[in-house]
Amino acid sequence: MKNKKMKRSYSLLNFILFSLVFSALLFNLTEKIRAEAIFISEKFLSSEEAGFPKTPAGERAALFSRSFIMMERAGLERFFAACSSGEKLKSISATERAMKLLSLRERLGNIVSVKINQLSPEEFSLLFQGEKDEGCVINLKFESKNGGIYLVAMTVEEGGPDSFLPPVPPLPPDQALEEIDRQIREISAQDRFSGVVLIARDFKPVYFKAWGLASREFGVPNQLETKFNLGSINKLFTKIAVAQLIEKGLLSLDDCLGKFLPDYPNSEAREKVKVRHLIEMTSGIGDFFGPDFERTPKDFIRHNRDYLSFFASKPLAFKPGSKQMYSNGSYVVLGEIISRASGIDYYEFIKSNIFDVAGMKDSAWYEADEPVPHLAEGYTREISGRHKNLSKEGGGLSLKENSLERKGKVNRNEASGEAKDTKNEGLINLRPINMGSEIQEKKEETSAFWRKNIYTRPAWGSAAGGGYSTAGDLLKFIEALYSFQFLSPPWTDWVFGGSEPGRNSEERTLNPDRRRWNLAVAGGAPGINAVLEFDGYSGWTIIVLANLDPPAATTISRLIRRYLPQKGDTNIFISWPE
């Protein structure tokens, strides 16, 4: 086949990718991926679909798998129309659901293998492996009722080599945490993780530990109270702020951008982009990453509005509401709308209405040149956004494209912190390691291998990401959200992925079933990786903060999920770099 020899490096997850390109390039790339998908489907589907049972659930899963691989919008629409209840389709139509999946499929690029895991007669885990051992895991859970077969849960999460490992046999909680600790120690010893890990059950920590160095320059270890850059996790704060303003009657999801930003330079965006488009990333507004951003000295970017110049004047990538594309720019615009609607600067609004309410005293946006106690320095192997890595050769340094190679001994610096409160029953709290001479011996090697991310991140973060927090503060945040401290039950349910208040049965949203609440948000950029996950059914909260390149934190969160008993279905919302 002609397209068999096409070469692309476009992939879903390095988790440090930098934004999508605009419409023309995106269209061409989509056509290439679709053509290649035909070849891939011929190569894999005939054998893989044989793995689906000849049952109603198996036939539905086979239809989804084939349509997803071949990027067939009509097939995905048929799947959702056939498997979803009328109430679910009122909330999000079959077309909207198909569009979101197609957006994900485009980013995945070339699929090199497909694996099917049947977890039960009506539950399947589909692993689509992309180039460079990256991939996407889509879990489908069906239920037979009233003579039909319905999709009751669908979750999507980032995939990596460990996603293709066999399931872990169930372990008692204590043994599971011990195994998690052992593997994190190994990963940290390989210099692949540096940060803080917090695991809580019903908002009470059962594992809380720090690893690695907050400052490699001075040999300062990370501690439990160390502040880390959250990346795109800040978008969740922005979404909550929008809901708070809606409840106060100061904003509506159907308000147009121009109502609050009449001087926004793109007239089409002013008139056609609605708040809901910005929230759902269906606005057509692009990203602030690009040549202009790379050329701009980062100390010039010191407020949310400073990001507008990188994208606000550019044409929309598509008609608002017609498709979905990851958009940091949309959340920057939301930040400005929040400021105009509330009459308060965005940063102050978040502090007063979220951080202060939850008691998050160690959370804020900090300027890059501001001395801040207990703040982790970010370290990256990338240089100037060019995806080049440092390696040692002949006693000097050389640049290698798209490779990570290191000769000699692996750095094994690590530091563990001790929790201040050890009263929580079952809390695993390991003693700190004396870094001493080991830090001195490794400092030169480590500093030569890593670089600070001071030239890749702006001087101040935005409504799209870049704020700082601690693992402890994020635990306070998720508990405050769960207990309706920020919003009423209907709008809290909306934040957790439920229906928009007023669009569906009021009975469901006025008294939401909190056991079905689950979310996971993540952020990643050079020297930044953070994950926050919560499952209402099981009560587990997973928080991983890292001051290294992705997938430092996401590797740990995936590891933890493999060992913790999960009765709920956690929706993983993949977040590309800020």
GIGI-V712561 format. One line per field, one symbol per residue. ss: DSSP state (H for helix, E for strand, C for the rest). Layout:
ss = ???
This chain:
ss = CHHHHCCCCCECCCCCCCCCCCHHHHHHHHHHHHHHHHHHHHHHHHHHHHHCCCCHHHHHHHHHHHHHHCCCHHHHHHHHHHHCCHHHHHHCCHHHHHHHHHHHHHHHECEEEEEEEEEECCEEEEEEEEHHHCEEEEEEEEEEECCEEEEEEEEEEEECHHHHCCCCCCCCHHHHHHHHHHHHHHHHHCCCCCEEEEEEECCEEEEEEEECEEECCCCEECCCCCEEECHHHHHHHHHHHHHHHHHCCCCCCCCEHHHHCCCCCCHHHHHHCEHHHHHHCCCCCCCCCCHHHHHCCHHHCCCHHHHHHHCCCCCCCCCCCCCCCCCHHHHHHHHHHHHHHHCCCHHHHHHHHHHHHHCCCCCECCCCCCCCCCECCCEECCCCCCCEEEEEECCEEEEEECCCCCCCCCCCCCCCCCCCCCCCCCCECCCCCCCHHHHHHHHHHHHHHCEECCCCCCCCCECCECCEECHHHHHHHHHHHHCCCCCCHHHHHHHCCCCCCCCCCHHHHHCCCHHHCEEEEEEEECCEEEEEEEECCCCEEEEEEECCCCCHHHHHHHHHHHHCCCCCCCCCCCCCCC
